Amino acid sequence: MKRTLVVDDEPELLEVLREHFEGRYEIETALSGAAAIERFVRQRPDLVFLDINMPGASGLEVLKLLRQTDQKIPVILVTANAENAIAAECIRQGLSVTSPSRST
């Protein structure tokens, strides 16, 4: 079973995602950047969902550290904030940025 690490500072969101993916993926969660790095090094997930806006180490800071350990594991950055500066920083770091289509 594929291992997925889900990182977000909102426990309720982590629980919803765990319930959604459980049974199809082995889910590990982390509430902070420090916990994410520890779990990443210990378990080497197959995929990481990483919140950009977290207190302490931001998702972008955590991403830099994860990439120093392993550049091949896919990381999906997620955020509820559609700030253009964050997208620009992601592009500067060589990440592709997409926006979900909005229906009106």
WOSUL-V694184 format. One record per pair of residues at least 4 apart in sequence whose C-alpha atoms are under 8 Angstrom apart, sorted by the first residue. I is the first residue (numbers start at 1). J is the second residue. If there is no record, write none. Layout:
BEGIN
i=[I,I]
j=[J,J]
END
This chain:
BEGIN
i=[1,1,1,2,2,2,2,2,3,3,3,3,3,3,3,3,4,4,4,4,4,4,4,4,4,5,5,5,5,5,5,5,5,5,5,5,6,6,6,6,6,6,6,6,6,7,7,7,7,7,7,7,7,7,7,7,8,8,8,8,8,8,8,8,8,9,9,9,9,9,9,10,10,11,11,12,13,14,14,15,16,17,18,18,18,21,21,22,22,28,29,30,30,30,31,31,32,32,32,32,32,33,33,33,33,33,33,33,34,34,34,35,36,36,37,37,37,37,38,39,39,40,40,40,41,45,46,46,47,47,47,47,48,48,48,48,49,49,49,49,50,50,50,50,50,51,51,51,51,51,52,52,52,52,52,52,53,53,53,54,54,57,57,58,59,59,60,60,61,62,63,63,64,65,66,66,67,67,82,83,84,85,86,87,87,88,89,90,90,90,90,91,91,91]
j=[24,25,26,24,25,26,45,46,25,26,27,28,44,45,46,47,25,26,27,28,45,46,47,48,49,27,28,29,30,36,39,40,45,47,48,49,14,17,27,28,29,30,48,49,50,14,29,30,31,32,33,36,48,49,50,51,13,14,29,30,31,32,50,51,54,30,31,32,51,54,55,14,31,15,31,16,17,18,29,19,20,21,22,27,29,25,27,26,27,39,36,35,36,39,35,36,36,54,55,56,57,37,54,56,57,58,59,62,38,57,62,39,40,62,41,62,65,66,42,43,44,44,45,66,69,73,73,74,73,74,75,76,73,74,75,76,75,76,77,78,59,75,76,77,78,58,59,77,78,79,58,59,60,77,78,79,58,59,79,58,59,61,62,62,63,77,64,90,65,66,67,75,68,69,70,71,71,72,86,87,88,89,90,91,97,92,93,94,95,96,97,95,96,97]
END
